[in-house]
Amino acid sequence: MVHAPPDTAAIPTRTLRTRTWLVLLAACAGQFLVVLDVSVVNVALPSMRTGLGMTPTGLQWVVNAYSIAYAGFMLLGGRAGDLFGRKRMFLVGLGLFTAASLAGGLAQEGWQLLLARGVQGLGAAVLAPSTLTILTAAVPEGAARTRAIGTWAAVGAGGGAAGGLVGGVLTDTLSWRWVLLINVPVGALVLTGATLWITESRAATRNRLDLPGAVAVTGGLAVLAYGIVQTEQSGWTAPQTLAPLLGGLTLLGAFLALEARAAAPLMPLRLLRLRAVSSANVVMFACGSATFCTWYFMTLYAQNVLGYTPLGAGLALIPSSLSIVFGAKIAPRLMPVTGTRNLTVIGVLIAAAGFGWQSTMHAHDPYWMSILVPGVLMMTGAGLATTPLASLATSGAAPGEAGLVSGLINTSRTMGGALGLAILSTVATARTGDALTPEALTEGYALAFRTGGFVLLASTVVALVWLPRATGPKPVTPER
């Protein structure tokens, strides 16, 4: 049974305002944790490798296990919130996320950590879609809701930006385990607040969960990423490479077939016939495949080559972390002046310039040349491009599907990042080979950035040819 919202007329204005901001606080805290855990482990990766005896391939799966589960089940999580209640799914997702964080922090073997990270990603996928819907249900339309959504977006970007610093502080002062264990007390606190402050809501329509579709797309992505990683060890024609590559493609094909026949598909294929939706998602996927890997490689370069401590690496990445927030914040002001498509192209070109600069790095370059300037360029460009792409994608959908399309664009970015990390890590490892000298490692990282830069340049061509010139109607917030 759906609980009716409280009679706001009978509640004093000050009390109502306080309750609203408490709901905003809980929703933003949940979103912060989800985004933080995409990047917080990066500076702890070398320590994890030493502590658990993990291979370089295992380290990339510390990141990818979370990202693939998060991206693959995000749309399912949003549909579950509509069906079973947003508050309920927020609490279930946060509880799962917190428990998995505890398990990961206590892991004694590499496989235990990877399993915990996958479950963390599943919890995040259930939790994240409800945060924005809970917020829009609590705040009336108008200036107050606009400010609340702006706060939610800034907190999400801040979570990614804070990951390096938080991870560095915890790894240096305590241990790598605390980049996961810190989620336990914070998660328990947010769970308590959400239980007390958030009111239950759900969509008026009742759609079935497309669990087969979610399993097919997540499994296909994971198996395909594993096949890409195998190419470095066995080559493209070896059976141990071809089997997962073909298996992953088969699962992704099965996902498309399931979506074409499902009564309530996870991803309605008809949406992809809309030019704004399909083009924006393709460009976002391609851009995400390059930019998602930035902090991963820069962290390894800072610690493995330049000799930074985890805290030093986190501090070194603060300017680039703040740059993506800056780019995302000024993009809405620039869009009316430059046009949505043009700003996307400008942002991607700035990011590509940063990738090109970063690809010239050497083993003994100074900080400003090796990390500061290229990092600021890469992340400012990424921030500038993300907002207009999201605006284009949502402008092409009907009002009732704005939430679905928003989830789809986020899924494209994260899935692109997961596959991009598998590809670029394989590129770097193939160049480095068995040599672990600073010079050899630098050559591998540089080639990964060079490859990512070419991907971004190709993305600008796709954006110029395919993205529509106008944004279309103003995006509508998701239905309550």
BALUM-641016 format. One record per residue (C-alpha): residue in three letters; chain; residue number from 1; z, x, y. Coordinates in steps of 0.5 Angstrom, whole numbers. Each point is the difference from the previous one (the first is absolute). Layout:
N
REC:code:unit:pos:c3:c1:c2
REC:ALA:A:NUM:Z:X:Y
...
! end
This chain:
480
REC:code:unit:pos:c3:c1:c2
REC:MET:A:1:0:0:0
REC:VAL:A:2:-2:3:7
REC:HIS:A:3:6:0:5
REC:ALA:A:4:-2:-3:6
REC:PRO:A:5:1:4:7
REC:PRO:A:6:6:-1:4
REC:ASP:A:7:0:-5:5
REC:THR:A:8:-1:5:6
REC:ALA:A:9:2:-5:5
REC:ALA:A:10:7:-1:-2
REC:ILE:A:11:1:8:0
REC:PRO:A:12:2:3:6
REC:THR:A:13:-5:5:3
REC:ARG:A:14:4:6:0
REC:THR:A:15:1:-1:-7
REC:LEU:A:16:-7:-2:-2
REC:ARG:A:17:-2:7:3
REC:THR:A:18:5:4:-3
REC:ARG:A:19:-2:-3:-7
REC:THR:A:20:-8:1:2
REC:TRP:A:21:1:7:1
REC:LEU:A:22:5:1:-6
REC:VAL:A:23:-6:-3:-4
REC:LEU:A:24:-5:5:3
REC:LEU:A:25:5:6:-1
REC:ALA:A:26:0:-2:-8
REC:ALA:A:27:-8:-1:0
REC:CYS:A:28:-1:7:4
REC:ALA:A:29:5:4:-4
REC:GLY:A:30:-3:-2:-7
REC:GLN:A:31:-7:2:3
REC:PHE:A:32:3:6:3
REC:LEU:A:33:2:2:-7
REC:VAL:A:34:-7:-2:-4
REC:VAL:A:35:-4:4:5
REC:LEU:A:36:5:6:0
REC:ASP:A:37:0:1:-7
REC:VAL:A:38:-8:1:0
REC:SER:A:39:2:7:4
REC:VAL:A:40:7:2:-1
REC:VAL:A:41:-1:3:-6
REC:ASN:A:42:-6:5:2
REC:VAL:A:43:5:5:3
REC:ALA:A:44:4:0:-6
REC:LEU:A:45:-6:1:-5
REC:PRO:A:46:1:8:-1
REC:SER:A:47:8:-1:-1
REC:MET:A:48:-2:-6:-5
REC:ARG:A:49:-5:5:-4
REC:THR:A:50:6:5:0
REC:GLY:A:51:5:-5:-2
REC:LEU:A:52:-3:-3:-6
REC:GLY:A:53:-6:5:-2
REC:MET:A:54:-5:-5:2
REC:THR:A:55:-8:3:1
REC:PRO:A:56:-4:-1:6
REC:THR:A:57:-3:-6:-3
REC:GLY:A:58:6:-3:-1
REC:LEU:A:59:2:1:7
REC:GLN:A:60:-6:-4:2
REC:TRP:A:61:2:-6:-4
REC:VAL:A:62:7:0:3
REC:VAL:A:63:-4:-3:6
REC:ASN:A:64:-5:-3:-4
REC:ALA:A:65:4:-4:-5
REC:TYR:A:66:3:-4:6
REC:SER:A:67:-6:-1:4
REC:ILE:A:68:-4:-2:-6
REC:ALA:A:69:5:-5:-2
REC:TYR:A:70:2:-2:8
REC:ALA:A:71:-8:-1:1
REC:GLY:A:72:-2:-4:-6
REC:PHE:A:73:6:-5:0
REC:MET:A:74:0:-1:7
REC:LEU:A:75:-4:-6:0
REC:LEU:A:76:4:-3:-6
REC:GLY:A:77:6:1:4
REC:GLY:A:78:-2:-4:6
REC:ARG:A:79:-3:-6:-5
REC:ALA:A:80:7:0:-3
REC:GLY:A:81:4:0:6
REC:ASP:A:82:-5:-6:2
REC:LEU:A:83:2:-4:-7
REC:PHE:A:84:7:2:-1
REC:GLY:A:85:3:1:7
REC:ARG:A:86:-1:6:5
REC:LYS:A:87:8:1:0
REC:ARG:A:88:0:0:-7
REC:MET:A:89:-5:5:-1
REC:PHE:A:90:2:5:5
REC:LEU:A:91:7:0:-3
REC:VAL:A:92:-3:1:-7
REC:GLY:A:93:-5:5:3
REC:LEU:A:94:6:4:3
REC:GLY:A:95:4:0:-6
REC:LEU:A:96:-5:3:-4
REC:PHE:A:97:-2:5:5
REC:THR:A:98:8:2:1
REC:ALA:A:99:1:0:-8
REC:ALA:A:100:-6:5:-1
REC:SER:A:101:2:4:6
REC:LEU:A:102:7:1:-4
REC:ALA:A:103:-4:2:-6
REC:GLY:A:104:-5:5:3
REC:GLY:A:105:6:3:3
REC:LEU:A:106:3:1:-6
REC:ALA:A:107:-6:2:-4
REC:GLN:A:108:1:6:-5
REC:GLU:A:109:-7:1:-2
REC:GLY:A:110:-7:-1:4
REC:TRP:A:111:-2:-6:-4
REC:GLN:A:112:6:-4:2
REC:LEU:A:113:-1:2:7
REC:LEU:A:114:-7:-3:0
REC:LEU:A:115:2:-6:-4
REC:ALA:A:116:5:-1:6
REC:ARG:A:117:-5:1:5
REC:GLY:A:118:-5:-5:-3
REC:VAL:A:119:6:-5:0
REC:GLN:A:120:1:1:7
REC:GLY:A:121:-7:-1:2
REC:LEU:A:122:0:-7:-4
REC:GLY:A:123:7:-2:4
REC:ALA:A:124:-4:2:6
REC:ALA:A:125:-6:-4:-1
REC:VAL:A:126:5:-6:-2
REC:LEU:A:127:4:1:7
REC:ALA:A:128:-5:2:5
REC:PRO:A:129:-4:-6:1
REC:SER:A:130:6:-4:1
REC:THR:A:131:2:4:6
REC:LEU:A:132:-5:-3:5
REC:THR:A:133:0:-7:-3
REC:ILE:A:134:8:0:1
REC:LEU:A:135:-1:2:7
REC:THR:A:136:-5:-5:2
REC:ALA:A:137:4:-5:-3
REC:ALA:A:138:6:2:4
REC:VAL:A:139:-3:1:7
REC:PRO:A:140:-4:-6:4
REC:GLU:A:141:-7:1:2
REC:GLY:A:142:-1:4:6
REC:ALA:A:143:2:6:4
REC:ALA:A:144:6:1:-4
REC:ARG:A:145:-4:0:-7
REC:THR:A:146:-4:5:3
REC:ARG:A:147:5:4:2
REC:ALA:A:148:3:-1:-7
REC:ILE:A:149:-6:2:-4
REC:GLY:A:150:-1:6:5
REC:THR:A:151:7:2:-2
REC:TRP:A:152:-2:-1:-7
REC:ALA:A:153:-6:4:0
REC:ALA:A:154:3:6:4
REC:VAL:A:155:6:0:-5
REC:GLY:A:156:-5:1:-6
REC:ALA:A:157:-4:5:4
REC:GLY:A:158:7:4:1
REC:GLY:A:159:1:0:-7
REC:GLY:A:160:-6:4:-2
REC:ALA:A:161:2:4:6
REC:ALA:A:162:7:1:-2
REC:GLY:A:163:-1:2:-7
REC:GLY:A:164:-1:7:1
REC:LEU:A:165:6:1:4
REC:VAL:A:166:4:-4:-4
REC:GLY:A:167:-2:3:-6
REC:GLY:A:168:1:7:3
REC:VAL:A:169:7:-1:2
REC:LEU:A:170:2:-3:-7
REC:THR:A:171:-3:5:-4
REC:ASP:A:172:3:6:4
REC:THR:A:173:7:-3:1
REC:LEU:A:174:1:-3:-7
REC:SER:A:175:-6:0:-5
REC:TRP:A:176:-7:-3:-1
REC:ARG:A:177:4:-5:-4
REC:TRP:A:178:2:-3:6
REC:VAL:A:179:-6:-2:3
REC:LEU:A:180:0:-6:-5
REC:LEU:A:181:8:-1:-1
REC:ILE:A:182:0:-1:8
REC:ASN:A:183:-4:-7:-2
REC:VAL:A:184:6:-2:-4
REC:PRO:A:185:6:-1:6
REC:VAL:A:186:-6:-2:5
REC:GLY:A:187:-3:-5:-5
REC:ALA:A:188:7:-3:-2
REC:LEU:A:189:1:-1:8
REC:VAL:A:190:-6:-4:1
REC:LEU:A:191:1:-4:-6
REC:THR:A:192:6:-2:2
REC:GLY:A:193:-3:-2:7
REC:ALA:A:194:-6:-3:-2
REC:THR:A:195:4:-5:-5
REC:LEU:A:196:5:-2:6
REC:TRP:A:197:-6:-1:6
REC:ILE:A:198:-6:-1:-3
REC:THR:A:199:-2:-8:-1
REC:GLU:A:200:-5:-1:-6
REC:SER:A:201:-7:-2:1
REC:ARG:A:202:-6:-1:-4
REC:ALA:A:203:-8:-2:1
REC:ALA:A:204:-1:-8:-1
REC:THR:A:205:-6:2:-5
REC:ARG:A:206:2:2:-7
REC:ASN:A:207:-5:5:-3
REC:ARG:A:208:1:3:-7
REC:LEU:A:209:2:7:0
REC:ASP:A:210:-6:5:-2
REC:LEU:A:211:4:5:-5
REC:PRO:A:212:-6:2:-4
REC:GLY:A:213:-4:2:6
REC:ALA:A:214:6:4:3
REC:VAL:A:215:1:3:-7
REC:ALA:A:216:-8:2:0
REC:VAL:A:217:-1:3:7
REC:THR:A:218:7:4:-1
REC:GLY:A:219:-2:2:-6
REC:GLY:A:220:-7:2:1
REC:LEU:A:221:2:4:6
REC:ALA:A:222:5:4:-3
REC:VAL:A:223:-4:1:-6
REC:LEU:A:224:-6:2:4
REC:ALA:A:225:4:5:4
REC:TYR:A:226:3:3:-6
REC:GLY:A:227:-7:1:-2
REC:ILE:A:228:-2:4:7
REC:VAL:A:229:6:4:-1
REC:GLN:A:230:-2:2:-7
REC:THR:A:231:-7:3:2
REC:GLU:A:232:3:6:3
REC:GLN:A:233:3:2:-7
REC:SER:A:234:-5:-3:-4
REC:GLY:A:235:-7:-1:4
REC:TRP:A:236:-4:-6:1
REC:THR:A:237:-3:-1:-7
REC:ALA:A:238:6:2:-4
REC:PRO:A:239:3:-6:-5
REC:GLN:A:240:7:0:3
REC:THR:A:241:-4:-1:7
REC:LEU:A:242:-5:-5:-1
REC:ALA:A:243:5:-5:-4
REC:PRO:A:244:4:-1:6
REC:LEU:A:245:-5:0:5
REC:LEU:A:246:-4:-5:-4
REC:GLY:A:247:6:-4:-2
REC:GLY:A:248:2:0:8
REC:LEU:A:249:-7:-3:2
REC:THR:A:250:1:-5:-6
REC:LEU:A:251:6:-3:2
REC:LEU:A:252:-2:0:7
REC:GLY:A:253:-6:-4:-2
REC:ALA:A:254:4:-5:-4
REC:PHE:A:255:4:-1:6
REC:LEU:A:256:-6:-2:4
REC:ALA:A:257:-2:-5:-6
REC:LEU:A:258:7:-3:0
REC:GLU:A:259:0:-1:8
REC:ALA:A:260:-7:-3:-1
REC:ARG:A:261:3:-5:-5
REC:ALA:A:262:7:-1:2
REC:ALA:A:263:2:-7:3
REC:ALA:A:264:5:4:5
REC:PRO:A:265:-3:7:0
REC:LEU:A:266:4:6:3
REC:MET:A:267:-6:2:4
REC:PRO:A:268:-5:-6:1
REC:LEU:A:269:-7:4:0
REC:ARG:A:270:-3:-5:5
REC:LEU:A:271:4:4:5
REC:LEU:A:272:-4:6:-1
REC:ARG:A:273:-6:-4:2
REC:LEU:A:274:3:0:7
REC:ARG:A:275:-3:6:3
REC:ALA:A:276:6:1:4
REC:VAL:A:277:5:0:-6
REC:SER:A:278:-5:4:-4
REC:SER:A:279:-2:6:5
REC:ALA:A:280:7:1:2
REC:ASN:A:281:3:0:-7
REC:VAL:A:282:-5:5:-2
REC:VAL:A:283:1:5:6
REC:MET:A:284:8:-1:0
REC:PHE:A:285:-1:2:-8
REC:ALA:A:286:-4:6:2
REC:CYS:A:287:4:2:6
REC:GLY:A:288:7:-1:-4
REC:SER:A:289:-3:5:-6
REC:ALA:A:290:0:5:5
REC:THR:A:291:6:-1:5
REC:PHE:A:292:5:-2:-5
REC:CYS:A:293:0:7:-3
REC:THR:A:294:1:4:7
REC:TRP:A:295:8:0:0
REC:TYR:A:296:-1:2:-8
REC:PHE:A:297:-4:6:1
REC:MET:A:298:3:2:7
REC:THR:A:299:7:0:-3
REC:LEU:A:300:-2:4:-6
REC:TYR:A:301:-4:5:4
REC:ALA:A:302:7:1:5
REC:GLN:A:303:4:1:-6
REC:ASN:A:304:-4:4:-5
REC:VAL:A:305:-4:4:5
REC:LEU:A:306:4:0:6
REC:GLY:A:307:7:1:-3
REC:TYR:A:308:3:-6:4
REC:THR:A:309:6:-3:-3
REC:PRO:A:310:0:-8:-1
REC:LEU:A:311:3:-1:6
REC:GLY:A:312:-4:5:4
REC:ALA:A:313:-7:-4:-3
REC:GLY:A:314:3:-7:2
REC:LEU:A:315:1:3:7
REC:ALA:A:316:-7:3:0
REC:LEU:A:317:-3:-7:-1
REC:ILE:A:318:4:-4:5
REC:PRO:A:319:-6:1:5
REC:SER:A:320:-5:-3:-5
REC:SER:A:321:5:-5:-2
REC:LEU:A:322:1:-3:7
REC:SER:A:323:-8:1:1
REC:ILE:A:324:-2:-6:-4
REC:VAL:A:325:6:-4:3
REC:PHE:A:326:-3:2:7
REC:GLY:A:327:-8:-2:-3
REC:ALA:A:328:2:-6:-3
REC:LYS:A:329:4:-3:7
REC:ILE:A:330:-5:2:5
REC:ALA:A:331:-6:-3:-5
REC:PRO:A:332:1:-7:2
REC:ARG:A:333:-1:2:8
REC:LEU:A:334:-6:4:-2
REC:MET:A:335:-4:-5:-4
REC:PRO:A:336:-2:-5:6
REC:VAL:A:337:-3:6:4
REC:THR:A:338:-3:4:-6
REC:GLY:A:339:-2:-6:-5
REC:THR:A:340:3:0:-7
REC:ARG:A:341:-5:3:-4
REC:ASN:A:342:-1:6:6
REC:LEU:A:343:8:1:-1
REC:THR:A:344:0:0:-7
REC:VAL:A:345:-6:6:0
REC:ILE:A:346:4:4:6
REC:GLY:A:347:6:0:-4
REC:VAL:A:348:-3:2:-7
REC:LEU:A:349:-4:5:4
REC:ILE:A:350:6:3:3
REC:ALA:A:351:4:0:-7
REC:ALA:A:352:-7:4:-3
REC:ALA:A:353:1:5:6
REC:GLY:A:354:7:1:-2
REC:PHE:A:355:-2:1:-8
REC:GLY:A:356:-5:5:2
REC:TRP:A:357:5:4:4
REC:GLN:A:358:5:0:-5
REC:SER:A:359:-5:2:-5
REC:THR:A:360:-1:7:3
REC:MET:A:361:8:1:-1
REC:HIS:A:362:2:7:-3
REC:ALA:A:363:6:3:-3
REC:HIS:A:364:3:3:6
REC:ASP:A:365:-2:-5:6
REC:PRO:A:366:5:-2:5
REC:TYR:A:367:3:-7:0
REC:TRP:A:368:-4:-2:6
REC:MET:A:369:-7:1:-3
REC:SER:A:370:2:-1:-7
REC:ILE:A:371:4:-7:0
REC:LEU:A:372:1:-2:7
REC:VAL:A:373:-6:-1:4
REC:PRO:A:374:-4:-2:-7
REC:GLY:A:375:5:-5:-2
REC:VAL:A:376:1:-3:7
REC:LEU:A:377:-8:-1:0
REC:MET:A:378:0:-3:-7
REC:MET:A:379:6:-5:1
REC:THR:A:380:-2:-2:7
REC:GLY:A:381:-7:-2:-3
REC:ALA:A:382:3:-4:-6
REC:GLY:A:383:4:-4:4
REC:LEU:A:384:-6:-2:5
REC:ALA:A:385:-4:-2:-6
REC:THR:A:386:5:-4:-4
REC:THR:A:387:1:-5:5
REC:PRO:A:388:-7:-2:2
REC:LEU:A:389:-2:0:-8
REC:ALA:A:390:6:-5:-1
REC:SER:A:391:-2:-4:6
REC:LEU:A:392:-7:-1:-3
REC:ALA:A:393:2:-1:-7
REC:THR:A:394:4:-6:2
REC:SER:A:395:-5:-3:6
REC:GLY:A:396:-5:-1:-6
REC:ALA:A:397:5:-5:-4
REC:ALA:A:398:2:-7:1
REC:PRO:A:399:7:-1:3
REC:GLY:A:400:3:-2:-6
REC:GLU:A:401:-2:6:-4
REC:ALA:A:402:2:5:6
REC:GLY:A:403:6:2:-4
REC:LEU:A:404:-4:1:-7
REC:VAL:A:405:-5:5:4
REC:SER:A:406:5:4:4
REC:GLY:A:407:3:1:-7
REC:LEU:A:408:-7:2:-3
REC:ILE:A:409:-1:5:6
REC:ASN:A:410:7:3:-1
REC:THR:A:411:-2:1:-8
REC:SER:A:412:-7:3:2
REC:ARG:A:413:4:5:4
REC:THR:A:414:5:2:-5
REC:MET:A:415:-5:0:-6
REC:GLY:A:416:-5:4:3
REC:GLY:A:417:6:5:2
REC:ALA:A:418:2:0:-8
REC:LEU:A:419:-7:2:-2
REC:GLY:A:420:-1:4:6
REC:LEU:A:421:6:4:-2
REC:ALA:A:422:-2:1:-7
REC:ILE:A:423:-7:2:2
REC:LEU:A:424:2:5:5
REC:SER:A:425:6:3:-4
REC:THR:A:426:-5:1:-6
REC:VAL:A:427:-5:4:6
REC:ALA:A:428:6:4:2
REC:THR:A:429:2:2:-7
REC:ALA:A:430:-7:2:-2
REC:ARG:A:431:-1:5:6
REC:THR:A:432:7:3:-1
REC:GLY:A:433:0:0:-8
REC:ASP:A:434:6:4:-3
REC:ALA:A:435:1:4:6
REC:LEU:A:436:6:-2:4
REC:THR:A:437:0:5:6
REC:PRO:A:438:0:-2:7
REC:GLU:A:439:-7:2:1
REC:ALA:A:440:-2:-4:-6
REC:LEU:A:441:4:-6:1
REC:THR:A:442:-3:0:7
REC:GLU:A:443:-7:0:-2
REC:GLY:A:444:1:-6:-5
REC:TYR:A:445:4:-4:6
REC:ALA:A:446:-6:2:5
REC:LEU:A:447:-5:-3:-5
REC:ALA:A:448:4:-7:-1
REC:PHE:A:449:0:0:8
REC:ARG:A:450:-7:1:0
REC:THR:A:451:-2:-5:-5
REC:GLY:A:452:4:-5:4
REC:GLY:A:453:-4:2:6
REC:PHE:A:454:-6:-2:-3
REC:VAL:A:455:2:-6:-3
REC:LEU:A:456:2:-2:7
REC:LEU:A:457:-6:2:3
REC:ALA:A:458:-4:-5:-5
REC:SER:A:459:5:-5:2
REC:THR:A:460:-2:0:7
REC:VAL:A:461:-7:-1:-2
REC:VAL:A:462:2:-6:-4
REC:ALA:A:463:4:-3:6
REC:LEU:A:464:-6:1:4
REC:VAL:A:465:-5:-4:-4
REC:TRP:A:466:4:-5:-4
REC:LEU:A:467:6:-2:5
REC:PRO:A:468:-1:-6:4
REC:ARG:A:469:0:1:8
REC:ALA:A:470:4:-5:2
REC:THR:A:471:7:-2:-3
REC:GLY:A:472:-1:-7:0
REC:PRO:A:473:6:-5:0
REC:LYS:A:474:7:2:2
REC:PRO:A:475:4:1:-7
REC:VAL:A:476:5:-5:-2
REC:THR:A:477:6:2:-2
REC:PRO:A:478:2:-2:-8
REC:GLU:A:479:2:-7:-1
REC:ARG:A:480:7:-2:-1
! end
